[in-house]
Amino acid sequence: RCDISWFCPLTPRWDGGWHVISASINRRGHIATTKYVPMCRTTEEYPKRVAVSTPYPLSLRALYAATCLLCGMMVFWTLIFPGSWLVGRSRLHDRLIETHLVRPYEAGITRGHTAHPNTITKYAGHTAVHLTHLLPGTIWAGSIPFQLHPRMRRARPALHRATGYAFVASSLLQAVGVLIIIGRGLTYENDYPDLPPMDPIKVALLHGGAVCLAFYFACTSVMAVLMARKRQIKSHRRYVIRHVASGIWVAVQRLLLFAVDPGTEMGVREAFGYCADAAMVLCFFVGEWTINILDRMDAPHREKAIEKLS
Protein backbone atom coordinates (compact mmCIF):
# COMPACT_ATOMS: atom_id res chain seq x y z
CA ARG A 1 0.00 0.00 0.00
CA CYS A 2 1.44 3.39 -0.91
CA ASP A 3 0.30 6.99 -1.01
CA ILE A 4 0.55 9.27 -4.01
CA SER A 5 -0.61 12.80 -4.57
CA TRP A 6 -1.05 15.10 -7.52
CA PHE A 7 -2.11 18.68 -8.09
CA CYS A 8 -5.26 19.63 -9.90
CA PRO A 9 -6.66 23.15 -10.48
CA LEU A 10 -10.35 23.09 -9.71
CA THR A 11 -12.26 26.06 -11.09
CA PRO A 12 -14.29 28.06 -10.54
CA ARG A 13 -13.28 28.69 -6.93
CA TRP A 14 -14.36 31.70 -4.93
CA ASP A 15 -10.73 32.54 -4.19
CA GLY A 16 -9.25 31.26 -7.44
CA GLY A 17 -7.14 28.75 -5.54
CA TRP A 18 -5.93 25.22 -6.10
CA HIS A 19 -6.48 21.94 -4.32
CA VAL A 20 -4.49 18.82 -3.52
CA ILE A 21 -6.00 15.44 -4.29
CA SER A 22 -4.48 12.64 -2.22
CA ALA A 23 -5.06 9.03 -3.22
CA SER A 24 -4.04 5.75 -1.61
CA ILE A 25 -3.21 2.92 -4.04
CA ASN A 26 -3.35 -0.70 -2.93
CA ARG A 27 -1.09 -3.50 -4.19
CA ARG A 28 -3.44 -4.40 -7.04
CA GLY A 29 -3.11 -0.91 -8.44
CA HIS A 30 -6.64 0.14 -7.51
CA ILE A 31 -7.47 3.38 -5.73
CA ALA A 32 -8.28 2.47 -2.12
CA THR A 33 -9.12 5.90 -0.74
CA THR A 34 -9.13 9.45 -1.97
CA LYS A 35 -9.07 12.69 -0.06
CA TYR A 36 -9.91 16.19 -1.25
CA VAL A 37 -7.97 18.81 0.67
CA PRO A 38 -8.22 22.57 -0.05
CA MET A 39 -4.72 23.93 -0.09
CA CYS A 40 -2.87 26.64 -1.97
CA ARG A 41 -4.04 29.79 -3.67
CA THR A 42 -1.23 29.88 -6.24
CA THR A 43 1.35 27.49 -7.62
CA GLU A 44 4.10 29.43 -5.84
CA GLU A 45 2.63 28.41 -2.50
CA TYR A 46 2.88 24.66 -3.17
CA PRO A 47 6.33 24.13 -1.64
CA LYS A 48 5.33 26.16 1.43
CA ARG A 49 1.89 24.88 2.28
CA VAL A 50 1.46 21.33 0.99
CA ALA A 51 0.50 18.85 3.70
CA VAL A 52 -1.17 15.66 2.46
CA SER A 53 -3.53 14.06 4.93
CA THR A 54 -2.21 10.82 6.44
CA PRO A 55 -3.48 8.47 9.14
CA TYR A 56 -2.48 9.56 12.62
CA PRO A 57 -0.44 7.12 14.72
CA LEU A 58 -2.09 5.21 17.51
CA SER A 59 -0.24 7.25 20.14
CA LEU A 60 -1.82 10.50 18.92
CA ARG A 61 -5.26 8.91 18.66
CA ALA A 62 -4.96 7.65 22.24
CA LEU A 63 -3.79 11.09 23.36
CA TYR A 64 -6.78 12.72 21.64
CA ALA A 65 -9.15 10.28 23.37
CA ALA A 66 -7.51 11.00 26.74
CA THR A 67 -7.78 14.74 26.12
CA CYS A 68 -11.48 14.39 25.33
CA LEU A 69 -12.00 12.48 28.58
CA LEU A 70 -10.19 15.19 30.53
CA CYS A 71 -12.33 17.84 28.82
CA GLY A 72 -15.48 15.91 29.69
CA MET A 73 -14.31 15.74 33.29
CA MET A 74 -13.73 19.52 33.34
CA VAL A 75 -17.15 20.24 31.84
CA PHE A 76 -18.89 18.00 34.37
CA TRP A 77 -16.81 19.42 37.22
CA THR A 78 -17.54 23.09 36.47
CA LEU A 79 -21.06 22.78 35.08
CA ILE A 80 -22.68 20.14 37.29
CA PHE A 81 -20.71 18.80 40.27
CA PRO A 82 -18.78 19.41 42.48
CA GLY A 83 -16.99 22.71 41.76
CA SER A 84 -19.60 24.20 39.52
CA TRP A 85 -21.06 27.64 39.11
CA LEU A 86 -24.10 26.33 41.01
CA VAL A 87 -22.29 26.78 44.35
CA GLY A 88 -24.44 29.17 46.37
CA ARG A 89 -27.06 29.23 43.60
CA SER A 90 -28.76 25.85 43.84
CA ARG A 91 -30.14 24.44 47.09
CA LEU A 92 -29.94 20.90 45.72
CA HIS A 93 -26.31 21.37 44.73
CA ASP A 94 -25.39 22.89 48.09
CA ARG A 95 -27.18 20.07 49.91
CA LEU A 96 -25.15 17.49 47.98
CA ILE A 97 -21.94 19.36 48.79
CA GLU A 98 -22.90 19.48 52.47
CA THR A 99 -23.76 15.77 52.58
CA HIS A 100 -20.92 14.29 50.55
CA LEU A 101 -18.05 16.74 51.17
CA VAL A 102 -18.47 19.00 54.21
CA ARG A 103 -19.90 16.59 56.80
CA PRO A 104 -17.47 13.70 56.11
CA TYR A 105 -14.57 16.16 56.31
CA GLU A 106 -15.74 17.70 59.58
CA ALA A 107 -16.27 14.21 61.02
CA GLY A 108 -12.65 13.36 60.23
CA ILE A 109 -13.52 10.66 57.70
CA THR A 110 -11.91 12.38 54.71
CA ARG A 111 -9.75 14.90 56.62
CA GLY A 112 -6.13 14.50 55.55
CA HIS A 113 -7.10 12.37 52.56
CA THR A 114 -8.94 14.82 50.30
CA ALA A 115 -8.79 18.57 49.69
CA HIS A 116 -10.70 20.81 52.07
CA PRO A 117 -14.34 21.45 51.05
CA ASN A 118 -13.46 25.14 50.96
CA THR A 119 -11.75 24.39 47.65
CA ILE A 120 -15.29 23.99 46.28
CA THR A 121 -17.46 26.20 48.48
CA LYS A 122 -15.21 29.30 48.51
CA TYR A 123 -16.64 30.55 45.21
CA ALA A 124 -20.17 30.94 46.63
CA GLY A 125 -21.27 34.54 46.26
CA HIS A 126 -18.45 35.44 43.88
CA THR A 127 -20.44 36.08 40.69
CA ALA A 128 -17.44 37.61 38.96
CA VAL A 129 -15.52 34.35 39.40
CA HIS A 130 -18.47 32.37 38.09
CA LEU A 131 -18.68 34.52 34.97
CA THR A 132 -14.95 34.80 34.28
CA HIS A 133 -13.61 31.45 35.42
CA LEU A 134 -16.12 28.63 35.91
CA LEU A 135 -18.57 29.16 33.05
CA PRO A 136 -15.88 30.17 30.50
CA GLY A 137 -13.94 27.09 31.60
CA THR A 138 -16.90 24.96 30.57
CA ILE A 139 -17.00 26.55 27.11
CA TRP A 140 -13.22 26.26 26.77
CA ALA A 141 -13.08 22.58 27.70
CA GLY A 142 -16.13 21.75 25.59
CA SER A 143 -14.57 23.37 22.52
CA ILE A 144 -11.27 21.47 22.65
CA PRO A 145 -12.44 18.18 21.05
CA PHE A 146 -13.89 20.11 18.10
CA GLN A 147 -10.75 22.22 17.73
CA LEU A 148 -8.33 19.30 17.77
CA HIS A 149 -10.24 16.83 15.60
CA PRO A 150 -8.66 16.92 12.10
CA ARG A 151 -11.75 15.78 10.18
CA MET A 152 -13.90 18.37 11.89
CA ARG A 153 -11.48 21.09 10.81
CA ARG A 154 -11.63 20.00 7.18
CA ALA A 155 -15.27 18.95 6.88
CA ARG A 156 -16.81 21.79 8.91
CA PRO A 157 -14.50 24.81 8.61
CA ALA A 158 -17.27 27.26 9.56
CA LEU A 159 -18.06 25.30 12.74
CA HIS A 160 -14.36 25.02 13.50
CA ARG A 161 -13.99 28.79 13.12
CA ALA A 162 -17.05 29.58 15.26
CA THR A 163 -16.01 27.26 18.09
CA GLY A 164 -12.49 28.66 17.75
CA TYR A 165 -13.62 32.19 18.50
CA ALA A 166 -15.66 30.96 21.48
CA PHE A 167 -12.59 28.97 22.54
CA VAL A 168 -10.37 32.06 22.45
CA ALA A 169 -12.91 34.38 24.09
CA SER A 170 -13.43 31.95 26.96
CA SER A 171 -9.67 31.57 27.43
CA LEU A 172 -9.21 35.33 27.73
CA LEU A 173 -12.03 35.49 30.28
CA GLN A 174 -10.40 32.71 32.27
CA ALA A 175 -7.14 34.65 32.37
CA VAL A 176 -9.05 37.59 33.86
CA GLY A 177 -10.73 35.19 36.26
CA VAL A 178 -7.36 34.02 37.58
CA LEU A 179 -6.46 37.62 38.42
CA ILE A 180 -9.79 38.07 40.21
CA ILE A 181 -9.24 34.88 42.22
CA ILE A 182 -5.79 36.04 43.30
CA GLY A 183 -7.04 39.53 44.14
CA ARG A 184 -9.85 38.21 46.31
CA GLY A 185 -7.65 35.75 48.19
CA LEU A 186 -9.41 32.66 46.86
CA THR A 187 -6.23 30.72 46.12
CA TYR A 188 -5.72 27.25 47.59
CA GLU A 189 -3.35 28.21 50.42
CA ASN A 190 -6.30 30.00 52.10
CA ASP A 191 -8.59 26.94 51.98
CA TYR A 192 -7.32 25.52 55.28
CA PRO A 193 -8.33 27.81 58.18
CA ASP A 194 -7.01 25.39 60.83
CA LEU A 195 -3.47 25.42 59.44
CA PRO A 196 -0.82 28.12 59.93
CA PRO A 197 -0.46 30.46 56.94
CA MET A 198 2.07 29.62 54.29
CA ASP A 199 5.39 31.43 54.06
CA PRO A 200 4.79 34.86 52.45
CA ILE A 201 7.68 34.40 50.02
CA LYS A 202 6.27 31.09 48.84
CA VAL A 203 2.82 32.65 48.48
CA ALA A 204 4.30 35.50 46.42
CA LEU A 205 6.05 33.00 44.16
CA LEU A 206 2.83 31.00 43.74
CA HIS A 207 0.84 34.11 42.85
CA GLY A 208 3.53 35.34 40.47
CA GLY A 209 3.65 31.97 38.76
CA ALA A 210 -0.14 31.94 38.42
CA VAL A 211 -0.10 35.40 36.82
CA CYS A 212 2.65 34.36 34.40
CA LEU A 213 0.75 31.21 33.49
CA ALA A 214 -2.45 33.19 32.91
CA PHE A 215 -0.50 35.57 30.65
CA TYR A 216 0.99 32.65 28.70
CA PHE A 217 -2.47 31.04 28.49
CA ALA A 218 -3.94 34.21 26.97
CA CYS A 219 -1.00 34.87 24.64
CA THR A 220 -1.04 31.39 23.11
CA SER A 221 -4.74 31.70 22.31
CA VAL A 222 -4.28 35.12 20.70
CA MET A 223 -1.28 33.90 18.70
CA ALA A 224 -3.29 30.91 17.49
CA VAL A 225 -5.91 33.28 16.06
CA LEU A 226 -3.30 35.52 14.44
CA MET A 227 -1.57 32.56 12.79
CA ALA A 228 -4.91 31.26 11.52
CA ARG A 229 -5.78 34.63 10.00
CA LYS A 230 -2.37 34.69 8.30
CA ARG A 231 -3.05 31.13 7.05
CA GLN A 232 0.08 29.84 8.74
CA ILE A 233 -1.57 26.56 9.60
CA LYS A 234 1.39 24.80 11.16
CA SER A 235 2.12 27.71 13.51
CA HIS A 236 -1.59 27.93 14.32
CA ARG A 237 -1.60 24.24 15.25
CA ARG A 238 1.45 24.63 17.46
CA TYR A 239 -0.06 27.51 19.42
CA VAL A 240 -3.36 25.69 19.87
CA ILE A 241 -1.62 22.61 21.27
CA ARG A 242 0.49 24.73 23.62
CA HIS A 243 -2.59 26.64 24.71
CA VAL A 244 -4.51 23.44 25.47
CA ALA A 245 -1.54 22.07 27.39
CA SER A 246 -1.36 25.25 29.49
CA GLY A 247 -4.95 24.78 30.65
CA ILE A 248 -5.75 21.06 30.63
CA TRP A 249 -3.25 20.49 33.44
CA VAL A 250 -6.00 21.44 35.91
CA ALA A 251 -7.84 18.19 35.14
CA VAL A 252 -4.59 16.21 35.32
CA GLN A 253 -3.87 17.76 38.72
CA ARG A 254 -7.23 16.60 40.04
CA LEU A 255 -6.46 13.03 38.95
CA LEU A 256 -3.05 13.17 40.63
CA LEU A 257 -4.70 14.40 43.84
CA PHE A 258 -7.04 11.42 43.77
CA ALA A 259 -4.01 9.13 43.53
CA VAL A 260 -2.12 10.51 46.56
CA ASP A 261 -3.03 10.12 50.22
CA PRO A 262 -0.84 12.34 52.44
CA GLY A 263 -2.76 11.53 55.63
CA THR A 264 -2.67 15.05 57.11
CA GLU A 265 -4.20 18.40 56.24
CA MET A 266 -0.77 19.94 55.90
CA GLY A 267 0.24 17.15 53.54
CA VAL A 268 -2.88 17.65 51.44
CA ARG A 269 -2.20 21.38 51.13
CA GLU A 270 1.38 20.72 50.08
CA ALA A 271 0.29 17.95 47.70
CA PHE A 272 -2.15 20.32 46.01
CA GLY A 273 0.72 22.56 44.93
CA TYR A 274 3.09 19.72 44.06
CA CYS A 275 0.45 17.96 41.95
CA ALA A 276 -0.20 21.23 40.11
CA ASP A 277 3.51 21.59 39.33
CA ALA A 278 3.78 17.98 38.16
CA ALA A 279 0.67 18.30 35.99
CA MET A 280 1.98 21.49 34.34
CA VAL A 281 5.33 19.90 33.52
CA LEU A 282 3.69 16.73 32.23
CA CYS A 283 1.24 18.59 29.99
CA PHE A 284 3.97 20.89 28.67
CA PHE A 285 6.20 17.99 27.61
CA VAL A 286 3.29 16.01 26.13
CA GLY A 287 2.27 19.08 24.13
CA GLU A 288 5.78 19.58 22.74
CA TRP A 289 6.03 15.86 21.99
CA THR A 290 2.77 16.06 20.05
CA ILE A 291 3.98 19.07 18.08
CA ASN A 292 7.20 17.23 17.23
CA ILE A 293 5.31 14.19 15.93
CA LEU A 294 2.95 16.28 13.80
CA ASP A 295 5.84 18.30 12.33
CA ARG A 296 7.70 15.10 11.43
CA MET A 297 4.54 13.73 9.80
CA ASP A 298 4.33 16.84 7.59
CA ALA A 299 7.97 16.86 6.51
CA PRO A 300 8.03 13.81 4.14
CA HIS A 301 4.94 14.98 2.26
CA ARG A 302 6.33 18.47 1.85
CA GLU A 303 9.53 17.05 0.37
CA LYS A 304 7.59 14.80 -2.02
CA ALA A 305 5.47 17.74 -3.15
CA ILE A 306 8.55 19.85 -3.88
CA GLU A 307 10.05 16.98 -5.91
CA LYS A 308 6.89 16.64 -7.98
CA LEU A 309 6.85 20.38 -8.76
CA SER A 310 10.55 20.59 -9.67
C-alpha positions in Angstrom: 0.0 0.0 0.0 1.4 3.4 -0.9 0.3 7.0 -1.0 0.5 9.3 -4.0 -0.6 12.8 -4.6 -1.1 15.1 -7.5 -2.1 18.7 -8.1 -5.3 19.6 -9.9 -6.7 23.2 -10.5 -10.4 23.1 -9.7 -12.3 26.1 -11.1 -14.3 28.1 -10.5 -13.3 28.7 -6.9 -14.4 31.7 -4.9 -10.7 32.5 -4.2 -9.3 31.3 -7.4 -7.1 28.8 -5.5 -5.9 25.2 -6.1 -6.5 21.9 -4.3 -4.5 18.8 -3.5 -6.0 15.4 -4.3 -4.5 12.6 -2.2 -5.1 9.0 -3.2 -4.0 5.8 -1.6 -3.2 2.9 -4.0 -3.3 -0.7 -2.9 -1.1 -3.5 -4.2 -3.4 -4.4 -7.0 -3.1 -0.9 -8.4 -6.6 0.1 -7.5 -7.5 3.4 -5.7 -8.3 2.5 -2.1 -9.1 5.9 -0.7 -9.1 9.5 -2.0 -9.1 12.7 -0.1 -9.9 16.2 -1.2 -8.0 18.8 0.7 -8.2 22.6 0.0 -4.7 23.9 -0.1 -2.9 26.6 -2.0 -4.0 29.8 -3.7 -1.2 29.9 -6.2 1.3 27.5 -7.6 4.1 29.4 -5.8 2.6 28.4 -2.5 2.9 24.7 -3.2 6.3 24.1 -1.6 5.3 26.2 1.4 1.9 24.9 2.3 1.5 21.3 1.0 0.5 18.8 3.7 -1.2 15.7 2.5 -3.5 14.1 4.9 -2.2 10.8 6.4 -3.5 8.5 9.1 -2.5 9.6 12.6 -0.4 7.1 14.7 -2.1 5.2 17.5 -0.2 7.3 20.1 -1.8 10.5 18.9 -5.3 8.9 18.7 -5.0 7.7 22.2 -3.8 11.1 23.4 -6.8 12.7 21.6 -9.1 10.3 23.4 -7.5 11.0 26.7 -7.8 14.7 26.1 -11.5 14.4 25.3 -12.0 12.5 28.6 -10.2 15.2 30.5 -12.3 17.8 28.8 -15.5 15.9 29.7 -14.3 15.7 33.3 -13.7 19.5 33.3 -17.1 20.2 31.8 -18.9 18.0 34.4 -16.8 19.4 37.2 -17.5 23.1 36.5 -21.1 22.8 35.1 -22.7 20.1 37.3 -20.7 18.8 40.3 -18.8 19.4 42.5 -17.0 22.7 41.8 -19.6 24.2 39.5 -21.1 27.6 39.1 -24.1 26.3 41.0 -22.3 26.8 44.3 -24.4 29.2 46.4 -27.1 29.2 43.6 -28.8 25.9 43.8 -30.1 24.4 47.1 -29.9 20.9 45.7 -26.3 21.4 44.7 -25.4 22.9 48.1 -27.2 20.1 49.9 -25.1 17.5 48.0 -21.9 19.4 48.8 -22.9 19.5 52.5 -23.8 15.8 52.6 -20.9 14.3 50.5 -18.0 16.7 51.2 -18.5 19.0 54.2 -19.9 16.6 56.8 -17.5 13.7 56.1 -14.6 16.2 56.3 -15.7 17.7 59.6 -16.3 14.2 61.0 -12.7 13.4 60.2 -13.5 10.7 57.7 -11.9 12.4 54.7 -9.7 14.9 56.6 -6.1 14.5 55.5 -7.1 12.4 52.6 -8.9 14.8 50.3 -8.8 18.6 49.7 -10.7 20.8 52.1 -14.3 21.5 51.0 -13.5 25.1 51.0 -11.8 24.4 47.7 -15.3 24.0 46.3 -17.5 26.2 48.5 -15.2 29.3 48.5 -16.6 30.6 45.2 -20.2 30.9 46.6 -21.3 34.5 46.3 -18.5 35.4 43.9 -20.4 36.1 40.7 -17.4 37.6 39.0 -15.5 34.4 39.4 -18.5 32.4 38.1 -18.7 34.5 35.0 -14.9 34.8 34.3 -13.6 31.4 35.4 -16.1 28.6 35.9 -18.6 29.2 33.0 -15.9 30.2 30.5 -13.9 27.1 31.6 -16.9 25.0 30.6 -17.0 26.6 27.1 -13.2 26.3 26.8 -13.1 22.6 27.7 -16.1 21.7 25.6 -14.6 23.4 22.5 -11.3 21.5 22.6 -12.4 18.2 21.1 -13.9 20.1 18.1 -10.7 22.2 17.7 -8.3 19.3 17.8 -10.2 16.8 15.6 -8.7 16.9 12.1 -11.8 15.8 10.2 -13.9 18.4 11.9 -11.5 21.1 10.8 -11.6 20.0 7.2 -15.3 18.9 6.9 -16.8 21.8 8.9 -14.5 24.8 8.6 -17.3 27.3 9.6 -18.1 25.3 12.7 -14.4 25.0 13.5 -14.0 28.8 13.1 -17.0 29.6 15.3 -16.0 27.3 18.1 -12.5 28.7 17.7 -13.6 32.2 18.5 -15.7 31.0 21.5 -12.6 29.0 22.5 -10.4 32.1 22.5 -12.9 34.4 24.1 -13.4 32.0 27.0 -9.7 31.6 27.4 -9.2 35.3 27.7 -12.0 35.5 30.3 -10.4 32.7 32.3 -7.1 34.7 32.4 -9.0 37.6 33.9 -10.7 35.2 36.3 -7.4 34.0 37.6 -6.5 37.6 38.4 -9.8 38.1 40.2 -9.2 34.9 42.2 -5.8 36.0 43.3 -7.0 39.5 44.1 -9.9 38.2 46.3 -7.6 35.7 48.2 -9.4 32.7 46.9 -6.2 30.7 46.1 -5.7 27.2 47.6 -3.4 28.2 50.4 -6.3 30.0 52.1 -8.6 26.9 52.0 -7.3 25.5 55.3 -8.3 27.8 58.2 -7.0 25.4 60.8 -3.5 25.4 59.4 -0.8 28.1 59.9 -0.5 30.5 56.9 2.1 29.6 54.3 5.4 31.4 54.1 4.8 34.9 52.5 7.7 34.4 50.0 6.3 31.1 48.8 2.8 32.7 48.5 4.3 35.5 46.4 6.0 33.0 44.2 2.8 31.0 43.7 0.8 34.1 42.8 3.5 35.3 40.5 3.6 32.0 38.8 -0.1 31.9 38.4 -0.1 35.4 36.8 2.7 34.4 34.4 0.8 31.2 33.5 -2.4 33.2 32.9 -0.5 35.6 30.7 1.0 32.7 28.7 -2.5 31.0 28.5 -3.9 34.2 27.0 -1.0 34.9 24.6 -1.0 31.4 23.1 -4.7 31.7 22.3 -4.3 35.1 20.7 -1.3 33.9 18.7 -3.3 30.9 17.5 -5.9 33.3 16.1 -3.3 35.5 14.4 -1.6 32.6 12.8 -4.9 31.3 11.5 -5.8 34.6 10.0 -2.4 34.7 8.3 -3.1 31.1 7.0 0.1 29.8 8.7 -1.6 26.6 9.6 1.4 24.8 11.2 2.1 27.7 13.5 -1.6 27.9 14.3 -1.6 24.2 15.2 1.5 24.6 17.5 -0.1 27.5 19.4 -3.4 25.7 19.9 -1.6 22.6 21.3 0.5 24.7 23.6 -2.6 26.6 24.7 -4.5 23.4 25.5 -1.5 22.1 27.4 -1.4 25.3 29.5 -5.0 24.8 30.7 -5.8 21.1 30.6 -3.2 20.5 33.4 -6.0 21.4 35.9 -7.8 18.2 35.1 -4.6 16.2 35.3 -3.9 17.8 38.7 -7.2 16.6 40.0 -6.5 13.0 38.9 -3.0 13.2 40.6 -4.7 14.4 43.8 -7.0 11.4 43.8 -4.0 9.1 43.5 -2.1 10.5 46.6 -3.0 10.1 50.2 -0.8 12.3 52.4 -2.8 11.5 55.6 -2.7 15.0 57.1 -4.2 18.4 56.2 -0.8 19.9 55.9 0.2 17.1 53.5 -2.9 17.6 51.4 -2.2 21.4 51.1 1.4 20.7 50.1 0.3 18.0 47.7 -2.1 20.3 46.0 0.7 22.6 44.9 3.1 19.7 44.1 0.5 18.0 41.9 -0.2 21.2 40.1 3.5 21.6 39.3 3.8 18.0 38.2 0.7 18.3 36.0 2.0 21.5 34.3 5.3 19.9 33.5 3.7 16.7 32.2 1.2 18.6 30.0 4.0 20.9 28.7 6.2 18.0 27.6 3.3 16.0 26.1 2.3 19.1 24.1 5.8 19.6 22.7 6.0 15.9 22.0 2.8 16.1 20.0 4.0 19.1 18.1 7.2 17.2 17.2 5.3 14.2 15.9 3.0 16.3 13.8 5.8 18.3 12.3 7.7 15.1 11.4 4.5 13.7 9.8 4.3 16.8 7.6 8.0 16.9 6.5 8.0 13.8 4.1 4.9 15.0 2.3 6.3 18.5 1.9 9.5 17.0 0.4 7.6 14.8 -2.0 5.5 17.7 -3.1 8.5 19.8 -3.9 10.1 17.0 -5.9 6.9 16.6 -8.0 6.9 20.4 -8.8 10.5 20.6 -9.7 
